[in-house]
Amino acid sequence: MTFNLRFENDRDGSNGWEFRKDLVVQLIDRHAPSILGTQEGTCSQISYLRDNLPEYHLHTPNRIYDDTCQYPTLFVKRNDFVVLEGSEFWLSRTPHIHRSKDWDSAFPRMLSYGRLKSIGSGRVFSVAVTHLDHMSSNARYEQAKIIIDWIHGQTGAVILMGDFNDSPASPVHNLLVEHGTGLRDTWHTLGRKDNCDSFTHHGFTGIPGKGRLDWILISSHIRVNDAFIIRDHWGGRFPSDHFPYLVSTDHI
């Protein structure tokens, strides 16, 4: 599951984190993804999920936490996978410099990844979560190129998930699924169409808008069984301004 949490923003009023954090936990518990990638989480939001999702391992290797950052973050079910290794880096020309950014990116952007081993099958694969810039198309394209370099450095199956702030018709999408990465769009793999029913941003209204911004891309080692855009709400109250996206897979 990829899930943009919506950062902790006092201007959100009744949709502020304090009023919906329990809904986020309830939604995750209800759908119980084995691997969860979140975006926009601040330090306090990530800590809340860590404390209230005890069945998940919070994978944040070598992370420098500060109150200015919104982090893409991996949570992995303890009973399903062992995290063998992993790291994270900024999507910039200087990826190991904290909060570095380039190409007129509005905010620093990051990729966080882990190398996982299935407890059931023993298979090993790589999974990453990211969040590309929301303002600059050029920054998104350059950030995607850095991600491709990471993909080329992996062996075996790869899962890439996140909020890419772009549509599936964009140059960024084309770059990530067409230029030698071996990745496929899970939504397209099932023959699903891109239209208003597939849009994942809704601004707390429940009415889809902006496009299908949230993707899960996988290598050919993985079979897609089904995919769901999660529109759960509690009396019209939504856990976030994005719908989470959940994919059911098997390792071939």
Buried (B, 14 or more C-beta within 10 A) or exposed (E): BBBBBBBBEEEBEEBBBEEBBEBBBBBBEEBEBBBBBBBBBBBEBBEBBBEBBEEBBBBBEEBEEEEEBBBBBBBBBEEBBBBEEBBBBBBBEEBEEEEBBBBEBEBBBBBBBBBBBBEEEEBBBBBBBBBBBBEBBBBBBBBBBBBBEBBEEBEEBBBBBBBBBBBBEBEBBEBBBEEEBBBBBBBBBEEBEBEEEBBBBBBBEEEBEBBBBBBBBBBEBBEBEEBEBBEEBEEEEBBBBBBBBBBEBEBE
